Every structure is written in structure tokens, then in C-alpha cells.
Amino acid sequence: MIKSLFTLLTALVLGSMNLALHTAQAAEVNVTWTDPDKYRDIDAGTEGRKRFQENMFSEFEKHLSKLAKALPVSQTLNIEVTDIDLAGDVLASGLHQIRVIKDLYFPRIKLSFTLINAEKAIILSDNVNLKDMNFMMGGRLKYRNNALGYEKKLLDDWFKDVFANYVDK
């Protein structure tokens, strides 16, 4: 009994160490935000614009790093974001401004990217205009309770489509 319990605990510890080592491995991601003052819509609503912008950029960078975990650790993904139009629109509501989500105001992100291998050779590069005009039509939203959920789903779909042949399997 004690020996089997020890064996089970050892297996759990080794398994979690292996999982920690595996999840720590990811491609490097570098995100550049070009002229954010000219972005179409990154309006904060009630939050201060500078603080909202910093939080939004941080959320996107974390999300892109999470997606890059699927790429080999030897690769580097460079992304330059040139425009963002968040889902919804900020409208005045009495003394406050709030973001109202309607299907008319779909999320859009313009970016360019370069995927570089261990030998520093470009293996994939493109300029893309991401948009999801049907963002409210889906029955399920993976990030329903997360900030920037519609935009994260847009990035998920792009990543899945573009990098399918480059991910670790």
C-alpha cells in the first residue's frame, strides 16, 4: 500500500515536472505597436485612454505568447500591429461612455508578421487584415468573460489557419 502510494506520488511529481518543462518551451514572440494613436478604435470608454491602451496591449501580448506555445521553441514570431478596431463602439450614455457591442461594429486587426527559424531564415511572412463580420453569430464564445474576447477569438482563428503546418505536433 505504502509502496504503491509512493509510486503514484513519484509519477505525479515527475509528470508535473515534465508538463512544466514542456509548457515553458515556446517560440519567442515580439510584438511592435506602430502608431497606436492612429488606430481606428481603441477607445477606452470610461477608463483612461493611456491606461486602457497599456492593458489592451498587455492582454494581446499575453495571448499571442500563449498561441506561440504551439510553435517550436527554435522559432521567432515577429508581429507588427498597424491598426485595431475593437468590437463594438463607444457611445455616450449620460455622464459616461460605454462600449456597445453590435454586429455592425465587428473587430478588425491589421498586422504584418514574420516567422523565423533557428537559422534566422524567414519561413513565413505576410501582411494581413483580420476581420470577423460574423463575430456575434457563433453559438459559443471561448472568451465570453474575458477582456477583448472577440479579438482573441479573431487571433485564434488566424493563428490556427496560418500556422497549422508550423506547430509542434
ZAROZA-406516 format. One record per residue: x negated, y, z of N, C-alpha, C, O in turn. Coordinates in steps of 0.1 Angstrom, whole numbers, plus 2048, in hexadecimal, padded with zeros to 3 digits. Example, Ala and Ser with C-alpha at 12.3 -4.5 7.8 and 13.67 -1.06 7.14 Angstrom:
77C7C784E7857D384E77C7DF84E7727DF855/7807EA8477777F584777F80084F77A80B850/
***
This chain:
7F87F48008008008007F780D8007F98167F8/7EE80D8097E581980A7DC81A7FE7DA8257F8/7D780E7F97CF80E7ED7D78137E17D281B7D9/7E480F7DF7EC8137D47EF8227D57F08297CB/7F18277E17F48357E37E783D7E07E88487D9/7DC8397E47CF83F7E07CD83F7D17C98497CC/7D08347CB7CF8337BC7D883D7B57D48447AC/7E483E7BA7EE8477B57E98567B77EA85E7AD/7E58597C27E08677C57D486A7BC7D38757B7/7CB8617BB7BF8637B37C38657A47BE86E79D/7CC85E79F7D185F7917D886D7907D6873785/7E08717997E687E7997DC88A7997DD893791/7D28897A17C88937A27C08947957BE89E78F/7BB8887907B48887837BC88C7787B789376F/7C98897787D288D76D7D489C76D7D48A2762/7D68A27797D78B07797CB8B87767CB8C2770/7BF8B27797B28B87757B18B87667AC8C1760/7B58AC7607B48AB7517BD8B574B7BA8BB741/7C98B77507D38C074B7CE8CE74C7CF8D6743/7C88D27587C28DF75A7B78E27507B68ED74A/7AF8D874D7A48DA7447A98DB7367A58E472E/7B48D37327B98D47257C08E17227BF8E7718/7C88E672C7CF8F372A7C68FF72B7CA909726/7BB8FE7307B29097317AB90C7237A6916720/7AB90171B7A690270D7B09097047BB904702/7AC9136FD7B491A6F47AC9236EB7A19276EF/7B19256DF7AA92F6D67AA93C6DD7B39406E4/79F9446DA79E9526DE7A895A6D67A99586CA/7AF9636DD7B896C6D67B497B6D97B397E6E5/7B39836CE7B09916D07BB9996C97BE9976BD/7C29A16D17CD9A96CC7C99B86CC7C59BD6D6/7CB9BE6C07C99CC6BF7D69D36BC7DE9CF6B4/7D99DE6C37E59E56C27E29F26BA7DC9FC6C0/7E59F36AD7E19FE6A57ECA096A57F7A066A1/7E9A156A97F2A206A97FFA1E6AF809A1F6A9/800A196BC80CA166C2816A226C3822A206C4/811A2E6C381AA3A6C3822A3B6B782CA426B6/81EA346AC826A3469F82EA2869D835A27693/82FA1F6A7837A136A6846A186A584AA226AB/84EA1069D85CA1469A864A156A786BA1F6A9/863A0B6B086CA0B6BC865A036C78679F76C7/85FA0A6D085AA046DC85FA0D6E8858A0F6F2/86BA126E6870A1B6F0874A146FD879A096FC/871A1A708873A14715881A1471A884A0B723/889A1D716896A1E71D894A26729890A32729/896A20735895A27742886A27747883A2F74F/87EA1E743870A1D748867A2774086AA2A735/85DA2C747854A3574084DA2E73484AA23735/84BA36729846A3171D839A2A71E836A1F719/82FA31725822A2C726822A1E72E81BA1572A/829A1E73982AA12741830A0773A82C9FB73A/83BA0A733842A0072B8399FA7208399EE71E/832A037198299FF70F81E9F671481B9EB70E/8189F971F80E9F07258149E372980D9D8726/8209E372F8269D673382A9CE7278289C1726/82F9D471C8329CD7108269C77098269BB705/81B9CF70880F9CA70280A9BE70A8059B4704/80A9BF7178059B472080E9A771D80899C71D/81B9A971D82499E71A82199770D82098B70C/81F99F70381C9996F580F9926F680D9876F0/8059986FC7F79926FC7F89857047F197B6FF/7FF98470F80097771680796D70E80396170E/8119717078199686FF8119636F38119576F0/80996B6ED8019676E17F695E6E77F29546E0/7F09606F27E69576F87EC94A6FB7E69406F9/7F994A70080093D7028019356F57FF9296F5/80593C6EB8079356DE7F99306D97F99256D3/7EF9376DB7E19346D67DC9276DD7D29226D8/7E29236E87DD9176EF7DF90B6E57D89006E8/7E790C6DB7E99016D27DD9006C87DB8F66C1/7D690B6C67CB90B6BD7BE9066C37BC9076CF/7B59006BB7A88FB6C07A09066C77A19126C3/79A9036D279290C6DA7879136D278391E6D5/78390D6C77789126BF77C91D6B67749246AF/78A9206B578F92A6AC7919376B37939386C0/7929426AC79594F6B17A09556A879F95569C/7AA95A6AF7B69606A87B596F6AB7B79736B6/7B39776A07B39866A17C098B69C7C4988690/7C79936A37D499869F7D49A76A17D09AD6AB/7D89AE6967DA9BD6977E89C06947EE9BD68A/7EF9C569F7FD9C969E7FE9D86997F89E169F/8059D968E8069E76898149ED68A8159F9689/81E9E568E82B9EB6918349E16988339D5697/83C9E76A18469DF6A88539E66A88549F26AA/85E9DF6A686B9E46A88739DA6B08779CF6AB/8749DD6BD87A9D46C68899D16C38909D96BD/88E9C56C789C9C26C58A49CD6CD8A19D16D8/8AF9D16C78B89DB6CD8B39E96CA8AA9EB6C3/8BA9F26D18B7A006CF8BAA076DC8C3A036E4/8B2A116DF8B4A196EC8BEA246E98BDA2C6E0/8C9A236F18D4A2D6F08D6A346FD8D3A2F708/8DAA416FD8DDA487098EAA4370F8F4A40708/8EAA4271C8F5A3D7248F6A457308F1A4273B/8FDA5172F8FDA5A73B8EFA6073D8EAA66734/8EAA5F7498DDA6474C8D2A5B7488C6A5F748/8D5A4E7458CBA447428CBA417338D5A4372C/8C0A3B72F8BFA357228BEA267248B6A2172C/8C5A1E71C8C5A1071D8C3A0A70F8C7A0F705/8BD9FE70F8BB9F77028C79EE7008CB9E5709/8CE9F06F58DA9E96F18D69DF6E68D19E36DC/8D99D26E98D69C86DF8E29C56D68ED9C16DB/8E09C86C98EB9C56BF8E49BF6B38D89C16B1/8EB9B76AB8E49B06A08DF9B96968D79B668D/8E49C66968DF9D068C8D19D468F8CA9D7685/8CC9D369B8BF9D769F8B69CB6A28B39C76AD/8B29C46978AA9B869889C9BB69B8979C5697/8959B16A18869B36A487E9B26988809AA68F/8739BA6988699BA68D85C9BD69285A9C569B/8529B668D8449B869183C9B768483D9AD67C/8339C168282A9C167781C9BE67D8189C5686/8159B56778089B267C7FF9AC6718049A7667/7F29AC6737E99A566A7E199C6747DF99F67F/7DD99066E7D69876777CB98066F7CB97F663/7C197B6767B69746717B396867A7B196B686/7B295C6757AF95067D7A194D67979E94A66D/79794C68278994A68078593D68678993A692/77D93567F77992868576B92A68D76693568E/76691F69275A91F69A74E92469274592A698/74E92368574392767D74493667973D93B670/74E93D67E75194B67C75794D66E756958668/75C94366776294465A77194665C778940664/77794F65378595165378C94564D789942641/79593F65579C93364F7AB93764C7B292F644/7B09426517BD94664E7BE9556517BA95A65B/7C595D6487C696B64A7D29706427D596B637/7DA97A6487E597F6417EB98B6487E798E653/7F29936407FA99E64680999A64580D99563B/81099B65181D9966518279A06578239A965F/8339A065283E9A865784899E65D850998656/84899C66A85199367185E99A67485E9A5678/86999367187699867588098D67687E982670/88998E67F8949846818A198B6818A699068B/8A798C6758B49926738BF98A6798CA99067B/8BD97E67C8C79756838C49726918C8968697/8BD97B6988B89786A58C39766AF8C09706BA/8CF97A6AD8DA9786B68E396D6B38ED9696BA/8E09666A78E895B6A38E594E6A98EE9456A9/8D994C6AE8D593F6B48DD93C6C18E19456C8/8E09306C38E892B6CE8E092C6DB8E592E6E6/8D292A6DA8CA92A6E68BE9346E48B99356D9/8BB93B6EE8B09446EE8A693F6F88A9940704/89B93A6F48919346FD88D93E70888B93A714/88C94B70588795570E89395E71389196A715/89E9587158AB9607188A99697248AE975723/8A296572E8A096E73A89297473A88E979745/88B97473087D97A73087D98772888598A71F/87499072C87299C72586D999717865990715/8729A170E86E99F7008719916FA86A98C6F1/87C98B6FE88097E6FA88297C6EB87D9726E6/8889866E588B9846D687E9856CF87B97E6C5/87598E6D38689906CD85F9846CF8589806C6/85F97E6DB8579726DE85C9666D585495F6D0/8699656D386E95B6CA86A95D6BC8669546B5/86996A6B886596D6AA8569696A985296469E/84E96C6B38409686B283E9586B38369536AC/8479526BA8469436BB84993D6AD8429346A8/8539426A685793D69984B94068F848937687/84694C68F83B94F68782F946689829940680/82B94469682093C69982292D69581992768F/82E92869783191A69383091868482A90F67F/83592267D83592166E82792366882391B65F/81F92C66D81293066780792766C7FE923664/8079236787FB91C67E7FE90D67F7F6906686/80890767A80C8F967B8008F06777FE8E667E/7F98F366D7ED8EB6687E08ED6707D68E766D/7E08F76797D48FA6807D48F768F7CA8F8696/7DF8F26947E08EF6A27DA8E26A67D98D969D/7D68E16B27D08D46B77DC8CB6B97E78CE6BD/7DA8BF6B47E58B56B57E28AA6BF7EA8A16C1/
***
